[in-house]
Amino acid sequence: MKKITLSLLLVAGATGLARAQSVQVGIKAGPTLATITGDDANDANKYKAGLNAGVALQFGLAPKNFIALQPEILYSMKGARTENGAVESKSTLHYIDVPVLLRINADGPFFELGPQVGFLVGVKNELKSGAGSVSGTDKSLYNTVDIGGVAGVGYQFGSGPSLGLRYNMGFTPIYKDVLGNRNKQFNSAFQLQLGYRIGE
């Protein structure tokens, strides 16, 4: 079912690109607040600060770009942190995210929604206790592809700058199955993005 849905989205995207009335290019960057949720997630997980940055293309599908298709390539820091007295643990997951969003531009305000594929490119786990600390970068236990979804709102200023807030949620477990058992822990992140677009 997931493969059929993804295929339909790709076909719809290709059709939309063929009919695009205008093309805009944009850059964006901002802070991220991420955590790990799910039935198997640590109840002590807290939000962890990180960064997101990348580029976006916007293909207008309707007059004045009221409806547009917006594929992006973003570097995103995700993960979570926990605190227990003097002990602090932090998991930082580095992703290259590729969302393909349907965007509605309402003469300033905008709304966006769509699927996202994330590719895990790095991991850093840290444990601090008092003056001591240990860290590791092994990602062999992690799924390297994260299928998810994105929803966001924002405001596009006519001169080019924009301000957006989005939420993205992973549907693929962060960790690989162990002995056939599915580990239900998922990425969850809020991203604030300052952007600038070029094109009409």
N, C-alpha and C positions, 0 to 999 in steps of 0.2 A: 504493500500500500504506500509506504514511504517513497519507494522508487518511482511509482506511478505519479504520485503528487509532485515529486521533484522534476520528473520529465515534463509534466504539464506546465510547471512554472518556467522551465527553460524554453519550452515552445512559445509560451505567452511572451516571455522576455524577448526572444528573437523576433517575434512578430511586431512587438512594440518598437524595437530598435529600427526595424525596417520602415515604420511609419512615423518615426520621430520628426517633430517639426522644428526642433532646435536642440542644440547641445551646449551644456555648460560644464565647466571644470571647476572643481573646488578643492580647497585644502582645509583641514580641520584638526584641532588638537584640544586637549583638556584633561581634567582629572577624572579618575574612576574610583568609585567605592564598590568593592567586590566582597562577596562572601561565598560560602559553600552551603547549599541547602539540600534537603532530602531526608528520607526516612533513616538513612544510615549516617547522616552527618552528625558531627559533634555538637551537642546542644550548647556548648560554650563558644561556638564560632562567632566571631565578631567581624564587622566590616573592616576591610584593609584598603588603604589608599594606594593608588597607582596612577598610571598615565594611559592615555590613548591618543593616537595621532595617525593621520593618513590622508588619502586622496579620494575624491568622489567624482563621478560623472553623472550628469542629470540629462536624460533624454525626454524632451517634452512630447507628450502623447495627445495633448489637447491644446486649443488656442490659449496663448498667454501662459503656457506651461501649468495650467490649472491641475492637470494630472500628469505626473512624470514618473519615469522609471529611473531609479538611482542605485546603480551598483557602486560598491566602495571596496577599498583595500585598506585595512586598519591594523596597526600594531596595538594590542590591548594587553594590559597587565591585569590578571585576575588572581583568585586565590582566597585566602582567609587567614585570620590570626586568632589566637586564644591566649588568655591570661589566667593563671592560677597562682595567686600569691606572687612569689618572686620568679616564677617560671613563665616564660613567654615563648610561644611557638608561632612561626609564621611560614605560610606556604605561598610562594609567588609563582604563578603560572604565566608564561609568556606565549601569547597567541598571535597569529596572523589571521584576522577575521575578514571574511568576504561576505558582507550582507548584500542582498538584492532587494531593494525596498520599493514599494509603491508609495509615492509621495503626492499629497494634495497641497497645493500652494494657494492659500486663500488671501492673496493680496497683502502679504505680511506674515500672518500666522501660517504655519505649516504643520502637517501631520504625516507620519510615516509608519509603515508597517510592512514586515516581510520576513523571509527566512534568512538564515545565516549559517555559513560553514566556517568553523574555526580550525586552524592547524596549529597544534602545540609544537613550539620550536625550542622551548627551554623550561626548566623547572629549577627552583631553588627552595629547599626546605631548611629552616633555621630553628634552632632550639637554644634559648638563653636561660641560664639559671645563675643568678648572682653575677660573679665576675667571669664565669665560664660560658662558652658557647660552642656549638657544633653545627655544621651545615653539610648539605648534600645536594647533588645535581642529577641524580639518577632518575630517568623518566621511563624506565622499563615497565613499571607497573601502571602507567597512565595510557589511556586511549589518546591517540595522536590526532584524531578527528572528532570535532564536537559539532553536532548538528543542533541548531537552536533557532530562536526567533527574536525579533527586535520590534519594539514599539516606541515611538517618540513624538514629541511636540517641540515647537520652537518658533522663532521669529526671524524672518529674512528681511533685512533692511535693503532698500532699493539700491543703495550705492555699492553693495557687495558683501558687507559683513553679515554674519548670522550668529544666533545663539540658540543652541538646542539642548534638550535633555531627553535621554532615552534610557530604556531598560532593556537589557538582553538576558535571556534565560537559556541555558543549555538543556537540551533534551537527551543528550547522550551522557551516560555516566562518566565521571572524570576518570575513574579507575577501571582497569580491565577486570573481566570476570575471573574469579578464583574458584577452581574446581566446579565450574558450572554455576556458581552463585553470582548473581548480579548485584553489584554494590551500588546502592541508590544514593549517590552523592552527585550534585549537579552545580555547575557554575551559575551564579546570579550576580548581576552587576548593574549599577547605575552609572551613566556616563554624561558628564557635562561637556559640551563641545562648542568651542569658538571657531567659526569658520569664515572663509572668504571665497566668493565665487567669481568666475570670469565667464563672460558670454551673455547672450540675450536669449 
